[in-house]
Amino acid sequence: MVGNRNVDFGIRLEADGRSFGDLARETTLAEELGYHAIWMNDHLMYSAYKPFGQPQPECWTTLTALAAHTRRIRLGTMASCNLFRYPSLVAKMASTLDVICGGRLEFGIGTGWMEREAKAYGITFPSKASERTGRLDEALMIIKEMWGGDRSSFTGEYYRIDGAVCLPIPVQKPHPPIWVGGMGERFTFRVVARHADGCNMYKILPDECKRKNQVLDSLLKAEERRPEEVRRSIQIRVFIGPSEQKALEKMDRFARSSGLSREQFVEQEKPVWGSFEQCVATLQNYVDAGISYFNIVFKGGEELEKMRLFAEKVAPFFK
């Protein structure tokens, strides 16, 4: 079976319910095994899969600490919630982290979607997707402008800055790669087409992924950009084993712990599962649909073992 030489694999760390020591061990192993990056989501409270009272480390603080534990692996946010922080502050935070880690930041950002989380923390959550996307559009205008290092001013519908400075500027030129998380065709894809270097999708099958990539290609052409300028990634759960049965046992255990049947879990999460060969075949279907980057989520225990198995048995087919 032949893979694709332009495919990279990152690890989406599952931070909810985890200690910093757990995350540091996973990150260190990911670097050792040759994964491209580790990524963290940006949530402030427990997810749907964890009971109240579980720890939820803050994204940017944790990534900065993990930078000190690594030398080569890249560090990404997938995705920083635009509603949580003013764009000028995000520009400064991201630039500082890029300097601290020696130019290894992957800057992922999204509109935000968990309304109950925003309300719990006293953060305004616009009810209209068009407004949340409009805010993201303006935020990226500000962030890119400030990364240039000059005094920046901006007056938009949602944000305003007056003479803001972002020093130190990022190490990476012209700036850290910008990823937009989301796959909304009416609003989010338009922001991707205007600003992004990458677009991250999730919970989607290859055929739908291919269709959405075609929509995004058209929007990029309307912005006078080439489709290959924006990398396509997918965040996906993987349950891997030496046989399909072993992989299904792992997936079933996790589904039950989430209160779901196997069928419900597969319908909701669109995971990849199976033997090493089956996982390669499924991932190749995504590559054929235009995906060149996989943010792999290993969850349900035994994360270190799964990371090693994937790196040894699956990833080499795509090198």
Secondary structure as GFF3:
##gff-version 3
##sequence-region A 1 319
A	DSSP	beta_strand	8	13	.	.	.	ID=ss1
A	DSSP	alpha_helix	20	33	.	.	.	ID=ss2
A	DSSP	beta_strand	37	40	.	.	.	ID=ss3
A	DSSP	alpha_helix	59	67	.	.	.	ID=ss4
A	DSSP	beta_strand	74	77	.	.	.	ID=ss5
A	DSSP	beta_strand	80	81	.	.	.	ID=ss6
A	DSSP	three_ten_helix	82	84	.	.	.	ID=ss7
A	DSSP	alpha_helix	87	100	.	.	.	ID=ss8
A	DSSP	beta_strand	105	110	.	.	.	ID=ss9
A	DSSP	alpha_helix	115	120	.	.	.	ID=ss10
A	DSSP	alpha_helix	129	146	.	.	.	ID=ss11
A	DSSP	beta_strand	152	155	.	.	.	ID=ss12
A	DSSP	beta_strand	160	164	.	.	.	ID=ss13
A	DSSP	beta_strand	178	181	.	.	.	ID=ss14
A	DSSP	alpha_helix	188	195	.	.	.	ID=ss15
A	DSSP	beta_strand	198	202	.	.	.	ID=ss16
A	DSSP	alpha_helix	206	222	.	.	.	ID=ss17
A	DSSP	three_ten_helix	227	229	.	.	.	ID=ss18
A	DSSP	beta_strand	231	240	.	.	.	ID=ss19
A	DSSP	alpha_helix	244	257	.	.	.	ID=ss20
A	DSSP	alpha_helix	262	269	.	.	.	ID=ss21
A	DSSP	beta_strand	272	274	.	.	.	ID=ss22
A	DSSP	alpha_helix	276	288	.	.	.	ID=ss23
A	DSSP	beta_strand	293	297	.	.	.	ID=ss24
A	DSSP	alpha_helix	303	313	.	.	.	ID=ss25
A	DSSP	three_ten_helix	315	318	.	.	.	ID=ss26
###
